[in-house]
Amino acid sequence: MVLEFYTSTGQDELVFNVTNDVSGQLQVLHDGLSTQSSDDSACDAMKTSFP
């Protein structure tokens, strides 16, 4: 899911490694955001969590 947003930036390897390390935390974050907003808004919030 996260990789979709970053493959075009050239940081796909970095994001892939980070996702492997904190995939559980990201899933919890996504679940929490999804309960408060639409899927699109949750995805936008996830994008902004990475510099």
C-alpha positions as CSV (number, residue, x, y, z in Angstrom):
1,M,0.0,0.0,0.0
2,V,2.6,2.5,1.0
3,L,4.9,1.5,-1.9
4,E,2.3,2.7,-4.3
5,F,2.9,6.3,-3.2
6,Y,6.6,6.3,-3.4
7,T,7.8,4.1,-6.3
8,S,7.9,7.1,-8.6
9,T,10.1,9.1,-6.2
10,G,13.1,6.8,-6.4
11,Q,12.8,6.0,-2.7
12,D,11.0,2.7,-3.3
13,E,13.8,0.7,-1.8
14,L,13.9,2.9,1.3
15,V,10.2,2.8,1.8
16,F,10.1,-1.0,1.2
17,N,12.7,-1.5,4.0
18,V,10.8,0.9,6.4
19,T,7.6,-0.9,5.6
20,N,9.1,-4.2,6.5
21,D,10.2,-2.9,9.8
22,V,7.0,-1.1,10.8
23,S,4.3,-2.7,8.7
24,G,2.4,-3.7,11.8
25,Q,2.5,-0.1,13.1
26,L,1.5,1.3,9.7
27,Q,-1.5,-1.1,9.6
28,V,-2.6,0.1,13.0
29,L,-2.2,3.7,11.9
30,H,-4.2,3.0,8.7
31,D,-7.0,1.2,10.7
32,G,-7.2,4.1,13.1
33,L,-7.4,6.7,10.3
34,S,-9.9,4.6,8.4
35,T,-12.3,4.7,11.3
36,Q,-12.3,8.5,11.3
37,S,-12.3,9.3,7.6
38,S,-12.7,7.9,4.1
39,D,-10.0,5.6,2.6
40,D,-8.7,8.5,0.4
41,S,-8.2,10.7,3.4
42,A,-6.5,8.0,5.3
43,C,-4.1,7.4,2.4
44,D,-3.3,11.1,2.2
45,A,-2.5,11.1,6.0
46,M,-0.2,8.1,5.6
47,K,1.6,9.9,2.8
48,T,2.3,12.9,5.0
49,S,3.7,10.8,7.8
50,F,6.8,10.2,5.6
51,P,9.2,13.1,4.8
